[in-house]
Amino acid sequence: MQRYFYLIVLPVDLLLAWMLLLVNFLARGVPRAVLNRKRRNPAHEAGVLFYSHEGVAVAPSRVRCYHFSDALNRMTSGKANTLVFCHWDHVFGWHQIRPRNLWKTELAIAVIRSWNYMCRHRFVVVVDQRPNYHTLATLLYRITDGGRICVDVDDWIFNDWNYLLPIRTDIFLKWIRPMVDSVVVSTNPLAKKLEPLFPAVETIPTFADENIFRYQPAPVGYPFVFSWTGSVFSVEALENLLFVVDAAGMLECQPDKPYRLECLIIMDPKQTELNEQVKEILRSIHDQPQISVKSPVAPKDMPNYLAGVHCGLYILKSPSAFQQAKCPTRIFEYYAVGRPVIATATGAATEYVIEGETGYIVSSPEDLAQCMEKLLSKPEDLTSMGLRARAYVDRDWSITAAVDQYRRILDTSRSLS
């Protein structure tokens, strides 16, 4: 029965989705493009839209859409006139990681609603975050209203498939290249990947908002709390969890220097096989009371949670393209509340973790255990490292610095119009 479902219902769903998009383009898009050959309505010339097919439940949209938008409005006293439109939040009403798969017709309707929103507000620049199916609305808006496009790539999405087009994201980016005015990425590996396609690629890391993550002194005394948070959506992410658990198993828990390792694990309910492997790991550490597993912390509660730990762990084991290109947002959050970080040498962490000054770089579970022991033995280093980490945030690694750079890019895009 399921086989017939895939053979009949899914192709009909895809065909209906494309019919909806085509009819909307012919009936409304073409006439609008003819009427709007020259941009009008100067009252909205300062408008910027941060646009994503995801939502506030995931860090990229939360920081690079909502936080960046708030900071831009704050820094310009509202003159930037920025707004946010995310499919999960404003179309589907989700405030959690995608609870179900969507029909193609639902995606098409989301694209049409997004285009209507853009036309109603007449934004001069659309910042399209993580290009995918939703980018069809951005392209349509460019054709009909002449809006400028800034593409924001914060992760290694190039192997992902477009949810409505039968092409991978790397091919899709080549296809839309002539209509893109500027490109922003979160790490240098992403910049190197895109530089052959686009003439000017700007790197703006996903820094934490220093006004939300404020410095707080570390808790006094023991137990010393190490914290690791991670999404286990793949086998390589599972290896990160194993890395941390192995290190904790090598670290002896001394009566006069007790510690606790807290693991905040985010799992995809649809990946049952992978989730079973995670549960097996958790069962294997049942006899290690110093390791505790906690439910994911809501974004609004994360600053208070991080303020209650002593040291953050940022572990990426596999040197895959995805993990090499990953922006270490969590490191900036630990730094902002004044906590040092122990991180692996994979990816961008080596650019931001300063050995012995704001944390330590490790290459194996044995190294991680030794660094954890070092902090346990000299807790006074915690305060000095945390203060230095916060100083770097205030000086260079804040959302204010990121948005200031973003503002220059958007001003350039406005001048093109």
C-alpha positions as a Python dict, from the first residue, in 0.01 Angstrom:
ca = {
    (1, 'M'): (0, 0, 0),
    (2, 'Q'): (280, 240, 89),
    (3, 'R'): (442, 169, -247),
    (4, 'Y'): (128, 282, -434),
    (5, 'F'): (121, 592, -218),
    (6, 'Y'): (469, 693, -330),
    (7, 'L'): (395, 610, -694),
    (8, 'I'): (68, 801, -719),
    (9, 'V'): (16, 1058, -444),
    (10, 'L'): (363, 1213, -432),
    (11, 'P'): (390, 1287, -808),
    (12, 'V'): (41, 1440, -799),
    (13, 'D'): (143, 1651, -500),
    (14, 'L'): (454, 1778, -681),
    (15, 'L'): (257, 1849, -1001),
    (16, 'L'): (-7, 2042, -810),
    (17, 'A'): (262, 2245, -633),
    (18, 'W'): (418, 2352, -961),
    (19, 'M'): (79, 2431, -1111),
    (20, 'L'): (10, 2663, -817),
    (21, 'L'): (342, 2841, -867),
    (22, 'L'): (298, 2868, -1245),
    (23, 'V'): (-57, 3002, -1225),
    (24, 'N'): (49, 3257, -962),
    (25, 'F'): (342, 3370, -1176),
    (26, 'L'): (137, 3404, -1496),
    (27, 'A'): (-173, 3555, -1339),
    (28, 'R'): (-7, 3794, -1094),
    (29, 'G'): (369, 3796, -1140),
    (30, 'V'): (389, 3885, -1509),
    (31, 'P'): (141, 4175, -1490),
    (32, 'R'): (314, 4309, -1180),
    (33, 'A'): (655, 4288, -1349),
    (34, 'V'): (523, 4486, -1644),
    (35, 'L'): (374, 4754, -1420),
    (36, 'N'): (681, 4779, -1197),
    (37, 'R'): (959, 4811, -1450),
    (38, 'K'): (1082, 5105, -1244),
    (39, 'R'): (1074, 5089, -864),
    (40, 'R'): (833, 5326, -694),
    (41, 'N'): (709, 5389, -339),
    (42, 'P'): (1026, 5555, -195),
    (43, 'A'): (874, 5546, 155),
    (44, 'H'): (987, 5185, 176),
    (45, 'E'): (1328, 5219, 12),
    (46, 'A'): (1505, 5147, 345),
    (47, 'G'): (1323, 4819, 406),
    (48, 'V'): (1524, 4499, 460),
    (49, 'L'): (1369, 4156, 499),
    (50, 'F'): (1551, 3866, 668),
    (51, 'Y'): (1391, 3560, 511),
    (52, 'S'): (1423, 3188, 592),
    (53, 'H'): (1236, 2863, 534),
    (54, 'E'): (1313, 2761, 893),
    (55, 'G'): (1237, 2948, 1216),
    (56, 'V'): (1331, 3068, 1561),
    (57, 'A'): (1369, 2708, 1684),
    (58, 'V'): (1705, 2674, 1503),
    (59, 'A'): (2013, 2886, 1573),
    (60, 'P'): (2077, 3009, 1215),
    (61, 'S'): (1733, 3169, 1180),
    (62, 'R'): (1723, 3281, 1542),
    (63, 'V'): (2057, 3463, 1525),
    (64, 'R'): (2107, 3551, 1160),
    (65, 'C'): (1747, 3660, 1107),
    (66, 'Y'): (1586, 3767, 1434),
    (67, 'H'): (1891, 3884, 1630),
    (68, 'F'): (2055, 4052, 1331),
    (69, 'S'): (1728, 4227, 1246),
    (70, 'D'): (1679, 4349, 1605),
    (71, 'A'): (2038, 4471, 1625),
    (72, 'L'): (2013, 4656, 1291),
    (73, 'N'): (1698, 4834, 1404),
    (74, 'R'): (1855, 4911, 1741),
    (75, 'M'): (2175, 5051, 1590),
    (76, 'T'): (1988, 5268, 1339),
    (77, 'S'): (1708, 5377, 1577),
    (78, 'G'): (1462, 5195, 1354),
    (79, 'K'): (1572, 5364, 1031),
    (80, 'A'): (1689, 5034, 882),
    (81, 'N'): (1322, 4925, 885),
    (82, 'T'): (1410, 4553, 900),
    (83, 'L'): (1157, 4273, 936),
    (84, 'V'): (1175, 3893, 958),
    (85, 'F'): (968, 3634, 773),
    (86, 'C'): (1030, 3265, 851),
    (87, 'H'): (816, 2983, 716),
    (88, 'W'): (813, 2775, 1034),
    (89, 'D'): (702, 3075, 1242),
    (90, 'H'): (484, 3281, 1010),
    (91, 'V'): (336, 3024, 771),
    (92, 'F'): (318, 2689, 950),
    (93, 'G'): (300, 2815, 1309),
    (94, 'W'): (580, 2592, 1438),
    (95, 'H'): (798, 2699, 1728),
    (96, 'Q'): (999, 2379, 1742),
    (97, 'I'): (1224, 2183, 1505),
    (98, 'R'): (1015, 2057, 1212),
    (99, 'P'): (764, 1810, 1364),
    (100, 'R'): (660, 1659, 1032),
    (101, 'N'): (743, 1651, 663),
    (102, 'L'): (553, 1896, 449),
    (103, 'W'): (358, 1834, 131),
    (104, 'K'): (497, 2002, -181),
    (105, 'T'): (173, 2195, -218),
    (106, 'E'): (227, 2336, 132),
    (107, 'L'): (574, 2450, 28),
    (108, 'A'): (434, 2615, -285),
    (109, 'I'): (170, 2799, -82),
    (110, 'A'): (444, 2917, 158),
    (111, 'V'): (641, 3053, -140),
    (112, 'I'): (335, 3240, -269),
    (113, 'R'): (256, 3384, 75),
    (114, 'S'): (619, 3497, 112),
    (115, 'W'): (612, 3672, -226),
    (116, 'N'): (285, 3845, -132),
    (117, 'Y'): (448, 3964, 191),
    (118, 'M'): (746, 4104, 2),
    (119, 'C'): (524, 4282, -250),
    (120, 'R'): (308, 4432, 24),
    (121, 'H'): (607, 4582, 209),
    (122, 'R'): (822, 4653, -102),
    (123, 'F'): (1157, 4573, 61),
    (124, 'V'): (1460, 4706, -118),
    (125, 'V'): (1679, 4416, 1),
    (126, 'V'): (1587, 4055, 83),
    (127, 'V'): (1845, 3864, 287),
    (128, 'D'): (1777, 3505, 181),
    (129, 'Q'): (1905, 3272, 451),
    (130, 'R'): (2011, 2918, 351),
    (131, 'P'): (1884, 2921, -9),
    (132, 'N'): (1638, 2643, -86),
    (133, 'Y'): (1281, 2618, -214),
    (134, 'H'): (1181, 2942, -39),
    (135, 'T'): (1430, 3130, -259),
    (136, 'L'): (1178, 3097, -542),
    (137, 'A'): (981, 3375, -370),
    (138, 'T'): (1294, 3592, -352),
    (139, 'L'): (1366, 3537, -722),
    (140, 'L'): (1005, 3611, -817),
    (141, 'Y'): (1019, 3931, -614),
    (142, 'R'): (1339, 4030, -793),
    (143, 'I'): (1166, 3979, -1129),
    (144, 'T'): (843, 4159, -1041),
    (145, 'D'): (960, 4439, -811),
    (146, 'G'): (1335, 4469, -868),
    (147, 'G'): (1425, 4389, -508),
    (148, 'R'): (1793, 4327, -436),
    (149, 'I'): (1908, 3985, -313),
    (150, 'C'): (2166, 3915, -45),
    (151, 'V'): (2228, 3542, -3),
    (152, 'D'): (2329, 3428, 346),
    (153, 'V'): (2496, 3085, 372),
    (154, 'D'): (2582, 2982, 727),
    (155, 'D'): (2629, 2606, 685),
    (156, 'W'): (2756, 2344, 439),
    (157, 'I'): (2425, 2320, 251),
    (158, 'F'): (2574, 2248, -91),
    (159, 'N'): (2493, 1877, -86),
    (160, 'D'): (2131, 1938, 17),
    (161, 'W'): (1855, 1894, -237),
    (162, 'N'): (1605, 2165, -313),
    (163, 'Y'): (1267, 2069, -169),
    (164, 'L'): (1077, 2176, -484),
    (165, 'L'): (1338, 2157, -760),
    (166, 'P'): (1515, 1833, -854),
    (167, 'I'): (1861, 1990, -813),
    (168, 'R'): (2122, 2019, -540),
    (169, 'T'): (2190, 2348, -369),
    (170, 'D'): (2532, 2392, -530),
    (171, 'I'): (2371, 2372, -876),
    (172, 'F'): (2086, 2595, -765),
    (173, 'L'): (2333, 2866, -655),
    (174, 'K'): (2499, 2858, -998),
    (175, 'W'): (2158, 2898, -1156),
    (176, 'I'): (2056, 3203, -948),
    (177, 'R'): (2400, 3367, -960),
    (178, 'P'): (2304, 3639, -1216),
    (179, 'M'): (2027, 3767, -986),
    (180, 'V'): (2230, 3776, -661),
    (181, 'D'): (2379, 4111, -558),
    (182, 'S'): (2581, 4010, -251),
    (183, 'V'): (2676, 3696, -58),
    (184, 'V'): (2738, 3660, 315),
    (185, 'V'): (2879, 3348, 484),
    (186, 'S'): (2956, 3254, 843),
    (187, 'T'): (3301, 3090, 804),
    (188, 'N'): (3606, 3108, 579),
    (189, 'P'): (3562, 2753, 437),
    (190, 'L'): (3220, 2858, 310),
    (191, 'A'): (3374, 3171, 158),
    (192, 'K'): (3635, 2963, -28),
    (193, 'K'): (3360, 2739, -163),
    (194, 'L'): (3156, 3030, -299),
    (195, 'E'): (3428, 3267, -417),
    (196, 'P'): (3457, 3094, -759),
    (197, 'L'): (3085, 3163, -812),
    (198, 'F'): (3045, 3514, -670),
    (199, 'P'): (3289, 3808, -703),
    (200, 'A'): (3261, 3938, -345),
    (201, 'V'): (3186, 3707, -52),
    (202, 'E'): (3179, 3859, 298),
    (203, 'T'): (3242, 3650, 610),
    (204, 'I'): (3023, 3743, 908),
    (205, 'P'): (3029, 3480, 1187),
    (206, 'T'): (2713, 3396, 1380),
    (207, 'F'): (2816, 3587, 1690),
    (208, 'A'): (2605, 3583, 2007),
    (209, 'D'): (2405, 3888, 2106),
    (210, 'E'): (2605, 4041, 2391),
    (211, 'N'): (2291, 4218, 2514),
    (212, 'I'): (2118, 3883, 2567),
    (213, 'F'): (2419, 3680, 2682),
    (214, 'R'): (2558, 3900, 2959),
    (215, 'Y'): (2866, 3836, 3169),
    (216, 'Q'): (2798, 3661, 3499),
    (217, 'P'): (3058, 3533, 3749),
    (218, 'A'): (3093, 3155, 3755),
    (219, 'P'): (2932, 2962, 4041),
    (220, 'V'): (3158, 2937, 4346),
    (221, 'G'): (3279, 2598, 4463),
    (222, 'Y'): (3215, 2244, 4347),
    (223, 'P'): (3079, 2046, 4172),
    (224, 'F'): (3254, 2187, 3868),
    (225, 'V'): (3008, 2175, 3577),
    (226, 'F'): (3121, 2107, 3220),
    (227, 'S'): (2856, 2149, 2954),
    (228, 'W'): (2824, 2000, 2607),
    (229, 'T'): (2527, 2076, 2382),
    (230, 'G'): (2475, 1921, 2042),
    (231, 'S'): (2230, 1807, 1777),
    (232, 'V'): (2262, 1438, 1698),
    (233, 'F'): (2113, 1426, 1349),
    (234, 'S'): (2387, 1220, 1183),
    (235, 'V'): (2648, 952, 1250),
    (236, 'E'): (2927, 1210, 1264),
    (237, 'A'): (2731, 1405, 1524),
    (238, 'L'): (2697, 1082, 1722),
    (239, 'E'): (3077, 1058, 1720),
    (240, 'N'): (3093, 1399, 1890),
    (241, 'L'): (2883, 1265, 2176),
    (242, 'L'): (3103, 954, 2204),
    (243, 'F'): (3413, 1176, 2216),
    (244, 'V'): (3277, 1365, 2517),
    (245, 'V'): (3156, 1053, 2698),
    (246, 'D'): (3490, 876, 2647),
    (247, 'A'): (3679, 1174, 2793),
    (248, 'A'): (3452, 1183, 3097),
    (249, 'G'): (3513, 813, 3150),
    (250, 'M'): (3889, 878, 3167),
    (251, 'L'): (3856, 1156, 3424),
    (252, 'E'): (3851, 1034, 3781),
    (253, 'C'): (3596, 1196, 4007),
    (254, 'Q'): (3787, 1294, 4322),
    (255, 'P'): (3590, 1348, 4644),
    (256, 'D'): (3745, 1691, 4707),
    (257, 'K'): (3704, 1802, 4342),
    (258, 'P'): (3373, 1665, 4220),
    (259, 'Y'): (3253, 1753, 3873),
    (260, 'R'): (2949, 1701, 3656),
    (261, 'L'): (2929, 1671, 3279),
    (262, 'E'): (2595, 1790, 3147),
    (263, 'C'): (2497, 1682, 2797),
    (264, 'L'): (2211, 1865, 2628),
    (265, 'I'): (2117, 1645, 2333),
    (266, 'I'): (1881, 1746, 2053),
    (267, 'M'): (1745, 1453, 1850),
    (268, 'D'): (1529, 1430, 1540),
    (269, 'P'): (1224, 1217, 1628),
    (270, 'K'): (1205, 1094, 1269),
    (271, 'Q'): (1552, 931, 1283),
    (272, 'T'): (1453, 629, 1490),
    (273, 'E'): (1761, 417, 1416),
    (274, 'L'): (2003, 695, 1510),
    (275, 'N'): (1801, 775, 1821),
    (276, 'E'): (1831, 413, 1931),
    (277, 'Q'): (2210, 440, 1906),
    (278, 'V'): (2199, 750, 2124),
    (279, 'K'): (1987, 570, 2381),
    (280, 'E'): (2232, 279, 2380),
    (281, 'I'): (2517, 518, 2461),
    (282, 'L'): (2314, 671, 2741),
    (283, 'R'): (2242, 326, 2885),
    (284, 'S'): (2614, 247, 2877),
    (285, 'I'): (2694, 547, 3102),
    (286, 'H'): (2418, 470, 3349),
    (287, 'D'): (2679, 370, 3607),
    (288, 'Q'): (2863, 705, 3574),
    (289, 'P'): (2666, 945, 3798),
    (290, 'Q'): (2896, 1236, 3708),
    (291, 'I'): (2747, 1237, 3357),
    (292, 'S'): (2394, 1371, 3331),
    (293, 'V'): (2176, 1405, 3023),
    (294, 'K'): (1934, 1696, 3010),
    (295, 'S'): (1657, 1798, 2778),
    (296, 'P'): (1738, 2080, 2536),
    (297, 'V'): (1714, 2426, 2688),
    (298, 'A'): (1476, 2676, 2529),
    (299, 'P'): (1663, 2959, 2351),
    (300, 'K'): (1525, 3222, 2590),
    (301, 'D'): (1660, 3022, 2885),
    (302, 'M'): (2004, 2951, 2739),
    (303, 'P'): (2183, 3259, 2886),
    (304, 'N'): (2079, 3161, 3239),
    (305, 'Y'): (2172, 2799, 3181),
    (306, 'L'): (2522, 2884, 3054),
    (307, 'A'): (2575, 3116, 3349),
    (308, 'G'): (2526, 2815, 3577),
    (309, 'V'): (2812, 2611, 3426),
    (310, 'H'): (3187, 2654, 3468),
    (311, 'C'): (3327, 2553, 3129),
    (312, 'G'): (3188, 2482, 2784),
    (313, 'L'): (3285, 2195, 2554),
    (314, 'Y'): (3273, 2239, 2177),
    (315, 'I'): (3350, 1905, 2015),
    (316, 'L'): (3358, 1825, 1643),
    (317, 'K'): (3544, 1503, 1575),
    (318, 'S'): (3511, 1430, 1204),
    (319, 'P'): (3688, 1671, 965),
    (320, 'S'): (3398, 1652, 720),
    (321, 'A'): (3309, 1946, 496),
    (322, 'F'): (2998, 2010, 706),
    (323, 'Q'): (3184, 2026, 1039),
    (324, 'Q'): (3482, 2215, 896),
    (325, 'A'): (3246, 2486, 772),
    (326, 'K'): (3038, 2503, 1089),
    (327, 'C'): (3031, 2836, 1272),
    (328, 'P'): (3100, 2792, 1646),
    (329, 'T'): (2809, 3003, 1771),
    (330, 'R'): (2801, 2817, 2100),
    (331, 'I'): (3161, 2925, 2170),
    (332, 'F'): (3060, 3290, 2142),
    (333, 'E'): (2767, 3229, 2377),
    (334, 'Y'): (2997, 3072, 2638),
    (335, 'Y'): (3241, 3359, 2597),
    (336, 'A'): (2968, 3622, 2631),
    (337, 'V'): (2863, 3492, 2975),
    (338, 'G'): (3230, 3466, 3076),
    (339, 'R'): (3311, 3096, 3041),
    (340, 'P'): (3621, 2936, 2886),
    (341, 'V'): (3581, 2669, 2619),
    (342, 'I'): (3762, 2345, 2546),
    (343, 'A'): (3726, 2267, 2175),
    (344, 'T'): (3858, 2033, 1911),
    (345, 'A'): (4075, 2161, 1628),
    (346, 'T'): (3810, 2086, 1365),
    (347, 'G'): (3661, 2382, 1184),
    (348, 'A'): (3658, 2747, 1288),
    (349, 'A'): (3712, 2685, 1660),
    (350, 'T'): (4089, 2726, 1617),
    (351, 'E'): (4028, 3085, 1501),
    (352, 'Y'): (3850, 3179, 1823),
    (353, 'V'): (3977, 2958, 2106),
    (354, 'I'): (4308, 3104, 2218),
    (355, 'E'): (4515, 2833, 2383),
    (356, 'G'): (4560, 2895, 2756),
    (357, 'E'): (4392, 3234, 2731),
    (358, 'T'): (4024, 3173, 2657),
    (359, 'G'): (4033, 2793, 2662),
    (360, 'Y'): (4210, 2491, 2520),
    (361, 'I'): (4230, 2306, 2188),
    (362, 'V'): (4229, 1925, 2203),
    (363, 'S'): (4264, 1645, 1949),
    (364, 'S'): (4156, 1334, 2142),
    (365, 'P'): (3940, 1226, 2436),
    (366, 'E'): (4263, 1185, 2635),
    (367, 'D'): (4353, 1551, 2569),
    (368, 'L'): (4005, 1659, 2667),
    (369, 'A'): (4024, 1466, 2996),
    (370, 'Q'): (4361, 1628, 3075),
    (371, 'C'): (4229, 1980, 3012),
    (372, 'M'): (3922, 1914, 3223),
    (373, 'E'): (4152, 1791, 3501),
    (374, 'K'): (4365, 2106, 3462),
    (375, 'L'): (4066, 2331, 3524),
    (376, 'L'): (3949, 2117, 3813),
    (377, 'S'): (4292, 2150, 3975),
    (378, 'K'): (4318, 2527, 3915),
    (379, 'P'): (3967, 2674, 3932),
    (380, 'E'): (4117, 3021, 3972),
    (381, 'D'): (4204, 3007, 3599),
    (382, 'L'): (3833, 2996, 3527),
    (383, 'T'): (3773, 3359, 3625),
    (384, 'S'): (4070, 3503, 3434),
    (385, 'M'): (3991, 3301, 3120),
    (386, 'G'): (3625, 3396, 3138),
    (387, 'L'): (3704, 3767, 3170),
    (388, 'R'): (3940, 3752, 2874),
    (389, 'A'): (3679, 3566, 2670),
    (390, 'R'): (3418, 3832, 2745),
    (391, 'A'): (3668, 4105, 2657),
    (392, 'Y'): (3715, 3952, 2312),
    (393, 'V'): (3337, 3948, 2268),
    (394, 'D'): (3306, 4314, 2362),
    (395, 'R'): (3590, 4412, 2132),
    (396, 'D'): (3556, 4195, 1822),
    (397, 'W'): (3315, 3902, 1847),
    (398, 'S'): (2980, 4062, 1924),
    (399, 'I'): (2661, 4083, 1726),
    (400, 'T'): (2713, 4459, 1721),
    (401, 'A'): (3037, 4410, 1526),
    (402, 'A'): (2868, 4161, 1293),
    (403, 'V'): (2571, 4387, 1223),
    (404, 'D'): (2795, 4688, 1163),
    (405, 'Q'): (2961, 4488, 884),
    (406, 'Y'): (2620, 4372, 762),
    (407, 'R'): (2499, 4731, 746),
    (408, 'R'): (2779, 4827, 509),
    (409, 'I'): (2690, 4537, 280),
    (410, 'L'): (2320, 4626, 281),
    (411, 'D'): (2400, 4994, 216),
    (412, 'T'): (2591, 4883, -93),
    (413, 'S'): (2292, 4676, -208),
    (414, 'R'): (2062, 4974, -156),
    (415, 'S'): (2288, 5195, -366),
    (416, 'L'): (2255, 4946, -653),
    (417, 'S'): (1882, 5012, -662),
}
